[in-house]
Amino acid sequence: MKRLFHTIYWDIVRQYRNGFYLVTALIVVLLVILLHQLSGVDWSLWWPVILLETLVINSFFFIAGIVLLEKGEGVLEAQVVTPLRDWEYLLAKVISLYILSVLESLALVLLIGGPNFNWFWMLVGIGCFVALYTLYGFFVAARYDSISEFILPSALWTIGFSIPLLPYFDLWQHWILYLHPLQAPLVLVQAAYNPLPVWALWYGVLYSLLWIGVGWISGRRTFYRFVITKEGTRRRRISS
Amino acid sequence: MNMRRTLYALGPIDLRSVWRDSMLSWMIFLPLLGALILRVGLPILTVRVRERYGFDLEPFYPVFLSYFFVVMTPAIFGIVIGFLLLDEKDDQTLKALQITPLPLRNYLVYRIALPVLLTIGMMFTVFPLSGLDDLSPLATLLVATTAAPIAPALTLFMATLAQNKVQGFALMKLIGVVLIMPVFAFIGIEHWEELFMIIPTYWPMKMYLLLTVEPSAAVWPYFLVAIIYPTVIIWVLVRRFNQVMVE
């Protein structure tokens, strides 16, 4: 446990030194000033959408940058021979990015929309988004050696992440959307603003946990395959 | 070592890499996919939003197109090449280049030429492909010329400000928010429009919007600023890039 807290602490320090917190503060200031100018917007309707899209960068892309840098610098290889377990490594990344994301999301939600929401469901919803994005970000990024290989396929993942937004615009309504892993955290953030039936809350929690579990097992296997046994690692190229 | 020799030295290596690696094909594929999604999706979306929220999106088409095509196409290219340079920085390739006869500045020009050419080519492809506007060839050329410098400006912005790829992602997030800001100037915060002039992408967007309203509009002031402003930024960043690499 002490080792896990120590790892989380250093993850946060590294994220701070790499400008994550500075950039987040700048973005919050810019967006608060900008969005305050728009009148007549029902923000409670749009927060689930905004969070689904903004947390992709905070979790999926940030974990990719961290993993690829640590891979390139040999930090990940070095960690294999330390007492730090692969699950501790992954959990520390999820928790540290969750702290960053909660600070950013709550600052935006409070300063733009006000405090009229259910904090419990908001925090749980953000947590499920971050856990899913971070674990699948690790799952995808660990397979590559460089950002230039990862960045464009990641665009397709990002398009896939946005599918649950289709019903928002009446573009597609179908029960099958409830099978999409991100539909569950989206429902949880909706629950922060509107009372939802009990079955919807159970669905939001349990279905998020199911896909977090899949991501967790896949992440640990990915760690073993691509970090420990270095399967599929190609010789670095001079150029792309 | 002049540019021609740089091209001879690096061209074959890159061509082989492109063959092996799908980056370039992805770079070409993504804007085309975006144009097709807009072509099919935007008219349907307009109908749905009108039915559901009683809001008409059609007057905002030019703003959407100016953001998605004129700004996002070069931005994606610029950011991808920026990450390519950060990869090369992280694995010491750029340091290794310094002991070769190839001057770093030539290498940089070579790297940022591709997104410029791709952007110009794409402008002539994505607008017709989306089928959502009817710009004349001359207007398209003006728009393409002003969109082109966005890519190298962003590439250099990332390569000079970020020390590694993790910082690159932090900058990418900031760039994303800053680039979407002028959109608000055109859809609801008109009283602040002058403030957004500080963002380089405001100028090509404004020029495009004027051309869609009036094909013979006097857009030259906007055209000139849209070219000169990013060129100055590129010039400053190239000097900084060389300093960063020498340190």
Interface residues (C-beta under 8 A of the other chain):
Chain A: R14 N18 G19 F20 L22 V23 L26 I27 L30 L31 L34 Q37 L38 I57 N58 F61 F62 A64 G65 I66 L68 L69 G72 E73 S146 I147 S148 E149 I151 L152 P153 A155 F169 D170 L171 R236 R237 I238 S239 S240
Chain B: L10 I13 D14 S17 V18 R20 D21 S22 M23 W26 M27 L30 G41 I44 L45 R48 V49 E51 R52 I79 V80 F83 L84 L86 D87 E88 D90 D91 T93 N164 K165 V166 Q167 G168 F169 A170 L171 M172 K173 L174 G176 V177 V178 M181 F184 G188 I189 W192
